[in-house]
Amino acid sequence: MSKTMQFKVFCIEQYKKEHNMSGAEVMQKFKQFGVFDYIGSFFDVLHSNGAKYIVEDIDMFIAARQ
């Protein structure tokens, strides 16, 4: 598994935990708002941050697209 894919899985797990969602719910939300493309594009910057920052960043990304 690539580092980017491992990081995407990490993001799913952290988001799921923080928002008390199922994996399926997170997957649907991430697909709906293009979060996977965002994570892939900004992997170099995001992966060096803590879980709390990453979840907050994803929340801001989603909020900007609603």
C-alpha positions as CSV (number, residue, x, y, z in Angstrom):
1,M,0.0,0.0,0.0
2,S,1.4,3.4,-0.9
3,K,2.1,6.1,1.7
4,T,-0.7,8.2,0.2
5,M,-3.2,5.4,0.5
6,Q,-2.1,4.7,4.1
7,F,-2.6,8.4,4.9
8,K,-6.1,8.4,3.3
9,V,-7.0,5.4,5.6
10,F,-5.6,7.3,8.6
11,C,-7.7,10.3,7.7
12,I,-10.9,8.2,7.4
13,E,-10.2,6.6,10.8
14,Q,-9.5,9.9,12.5
15,Y,-12.5,11.6,10.9
16,K,-14.8,8.7,11.8
17,K,-13.6,8.8,15.4
18,E,-13.9,12.6,15.8
19,H,-17.4,12.7,14.3
20,N,-18.7,9.4,15.6
21,M,-19.5,8.2,12.1
22,S,-19.3,4.9,10.5
23,G,-16.7,4.1,7.9
24,A,-19.4,4.0,5.2
25,E,-20.7,7.4,6.2
26,V,-17.2,8.9,6.0
27,M,-16.5,7.3,2.7
28,Q,-19.7,8.7,1.2
29,K,-19.0,12.2,2.6
30,F,-15.4,12.1,1.4
31,K,-16.5,11.0,-2.1
32,Q,-19.3,13.6,-2.2
33,F,-17.0,16.5,-1.5
34,G,-13.8,15.4,-3.2
35,V,-11.8,14.9,0.0
36,F,-9.8,12.1,-1.4
37,D,-8.5,14.2,-4.3
38,Y,-7.7,17.0,-1.8
39,I,-5.8,14.6,0.5
40,G,-3.9,13.2,-2.4
41,S,-3.0,16.7,-3.7
42,F,-1.8,18.0,-0.4
43,F,-0.4,14.9,1.1
44,D,3.1,16.4,1.5
45,V,1.7,19.2,3.7
46,L,-1.1,17.3,5.5
47,H,0.8,14.2,6.5
48,S,3.2,16.2,8.7
49,N,0.4,17.5,10.9
50,G,-1.4,16.0,13.8
51,A,-4.7,14.2,13.6
52,K,-6.7,17.1,15.2
53,Y,-5.4,19.6,12.6
54,I,-6.1,17.2,9.7
55,V,-9.7,16.6,10.8
56,E,-10.2,20.4,11.2
57,D,-8.7,21.0,7.8
58,I,-11.0,18.4,6.2
59,D,-14.0,20.0,8.0
60,M,-13.0,23.4,6.5
61,F,-12.6,21.9,3.1
62,I,-16.0,20.3,3.2
63,A,-17.6,23.5,4.7
64,A,-16.3,25.5,1.8
65,R,-18.0,23.2,-0.7
66,Q,-21.4,23.1,0.9
